[in-house]
């Protein structure tokens, strides 16, 4: 297998990790937040944070590096519509994703603290962060979906 095909395969896998982990963890925390169960919220938020660090973060780092390397290797101009649009959307998604990471950590800590106290009522701040977390997820997820289309269609 050539280096190019290896990088391309890893690029596709990392894109899949970003999409799959992002959608999966968002779904589980979204549902846990509607369960009215602090133990469920504490467990799910803990694993959502871990999944972001273990899977999403390395994929987010690898994705632009591998994409730019492949474009350079193939001699594709960075002015190609699909390349600059993908990069712009990647930055756009990142602008929404970075605060989400910090909100998730705060939500996790509040849920775990609430559970340890034996309470079944999360603080109002948790719910404010949960609303922000959800609202930031929609544009970030939409941007990633569009990037997938751009990678496949490659409009010039």
C-alpha positions as CSV (number, residue, x, y, z in Angstrom):
1,X,0.0,0.0,0.0
2,X,1.3,3.4,-0.9
3,X,1.8,6.2,1.7
4,X,-1.0,8.2,-0.1
5,X,-3.5,5.4,0.2
6,X,-2.6,4.9,3.8
7,X,-3.1,8.6,4.6
8,X,-6.3,8.6,2.6
9,X,-7.7,5.7,4.5
10,X,-6.8,7.2,7.8
11,X,-8.3,10.5,6.7
12,X,-11.6,8.8,5.9
13,X,-11.5,7.0,9.2
14,X,-10.8,10.2,11.1
15,X,-13.7,11.9,9.4
16,X,-15.9,9.0,10.3
17,X,-14.7,9.2,13.9
18,X,-15.5,13.0,14.1
19,X,-19.0,12.4,12.7
20,X,-19.8,9.2,14.5
21,X,-18.4,10.0,17.9
22,X,-19.9,13.5,17.7
23,X,-23.3,12.3,16.7
24,X,-23.3,9.3,19.1
25,X,-22.1,11.2,22.2
26,X,-24.5,14.1,21.4
27,X,-27.4,11.7,21.1
28,X,-26.7,9.9,24.4
29,X,-26.2,13.1,26.4
30,X,-29.2,14.7,24.7
31,X,-31.3,11.7,25.8
32,X,-29.7,11.5,29.3
33,X,-30.6,15.1,29.8
34,X,-34.2,14.3,29.1
35,X,-34.3,11.2,31.4
36,X,-34.6,13.2,34.6
37,X,-32.0,10.9,36.1
38,X,-29.0,12.5,37.6
39,X,-27.1,9.1,37.8
40,X,-27.7,8.7,34.1
41,X,-26.5,12.3,33.4
42,X,-23.4,11.8,35.6
43,X,-22.4,8.5,33.8
44,X,-23.2,9.7,30.3
45,X,-21.5,13.1,30.7
46,X,-18.4,11.4,32.1
47,X,-18.1,9.1,29.0
48,X,-19.0,11.8,26.6
49,X,-16.0,13.9,27.8
50,X,-13.7,10.8,27.6
51,X,-14.9,10.0,24.1
52,X,-14.2,13.5,23.0
53,X,-10.6,13.4,24.3
54,X,-9.9,9.8,23.1
55,X,-11.5,9.8,19.7
56,X,-12.7,13.2,18.5
57,X,-9.6,15.3,19.5
58,X,-7.0,13.1,17.7
59,X,-9.3,12.9,14.6
60,X,-9.8,16.7,14.6
61,X,-6.0,17.2,14.7
62,X,-5.3,14.6,12.0
63,X,-8.1,15.6,9.7
64,X,-6.7,19.0,8.4
65,X,-3.1,17.8,8.4
66,X,-3.9,14.7,6.3
67,X,-6.3,16.6,4.0
68,X,-3.7,19.3,3.3
69,X,-1.0,16.7,2.8
70,X,-3.1,14.8,0.3
71,X,-4.0,18.0,-1.6
72,X,-0.4,19.0,-1.8
73,X,0.7,15.4,-2.8
74,X,-1.9,15.4,-5.7
75,X,-0.9,18.9,-6.7
76,X,-4.5,20.2,-6.1
77,X,-4.7,24.0,-5.8
78,X,-5.8,25.2,-2.4
79,X,-8.0,27.6,-4.3
80,X,-10.2,24.7,-5.3
81,X,-13.7,25.5,-4.0
82,X,-14.1,22.2,-2.1
83,X,-10.7,22.6,-0.3
84,X,-11.1,26.2,0.9
85,X,-14.8,25.6,1.7
86,X,-14.0,22.4,3.7
87,X,-11.3,24.3,5.6
88,X,-13.6,27.2,6.3
89,X,-16.4,24.9,7.5
90,X,-13.9,22.9,9.6
91,X,-12.9,26.2,11.4
92,X,-16.5,27.2,11.7
93,X,-17.3,23.8,13.3
94,X,-14.3,24.2,15.6
95,X,-15.5,27.6,16.8
96,X,-18.7,25.9,18.0
97,X,-17.0,22.6,19.2
98,X,-14.3,24.2,21.5
99,X,-16.8,25.8,23.9
100,X,-18.9,22.7,23.9
101,X,-15.9,20.7,25.2
102,X,-15.6,23.1,28.2
103,X,-19.3,23.1,28.8
104,X,-19.4,19.3,28.8
105,X,-16.7,19.2,31.4
106,X,-18.6,21.6,33.6
107,X,-21.8,19.7,33.1
108,X,-20.0,16.4,33.9
109,X,-18.6,17.9,37.1
110,X,-22.0,19.3,38.2
111,X,-23.8,16.0,37.5
112,X,-21.2,14.0,39.4
113,X,-21.3,16.5,42.3
114,X,-25.1,16.4,42.4
115,X,-25.1,12.6,42.4
116,X,-22.4,12.4,45.1
117,X,-24.6,14.7,47.3
118,X,-27.5,12.3,46.8
119,X,-29.6,15.1,45.2
120,X,-31.8,14.5,42.2
121,X,-31.9,18.2,41.2
122,X,-29.2,19.6,39.0
123,X,-28.4,23.3,39.3
124,X,-29.9,25.9,36.9
125,X,-26.4,26.5,35.5
126,X,-26.3,22.9,34.3
127,X,-29.4,23.4,32.3
128,X,-28.1,26.8,30.9
129,X,-25.0,25.0,29.7
130,X,-27.0,22.1,28.3
131,X,-29.0,24.5,26.2
132,X,-25.9,26.2,24.9
133,X,-24.3,22.8,24.3
134,X,-27.3,21.7,22.3
135,X,-27.6,24.9,20.3
136,X,-23.9,25.0,19.4
137,X,-24.1,21.4,18.2
138,X,-26.5,22.1,15.4
139,X,-24.3,24.4,13.4
140,X,-21.2,22.4,14.1
141,X,-22.9,19.1,13.0
142,X,-24.3,20.8,9.9
143,X,-20.9,22.0,8.9
144,X,-19.4,18.5,9.2
145,X,-22.2,17.1,7.1
146,X,-21.5,19.7,4.4
147,X,-17.7,18.9,4.6
148,X,-18.6,15.2,3.8
149,X,-20.4,16.2,0.7
150,X,-17.6,18.5,-0.4
151,X,-15.0,15.7,0.1
152,X,-17.1,13.4,-2.1
153,X,-18.3,15.8,-4.7
154,X,-15.2,18.0,-4.9
155,X,-16.6,21.0,-6.8
156,X,-13.8,22.9,-8.4
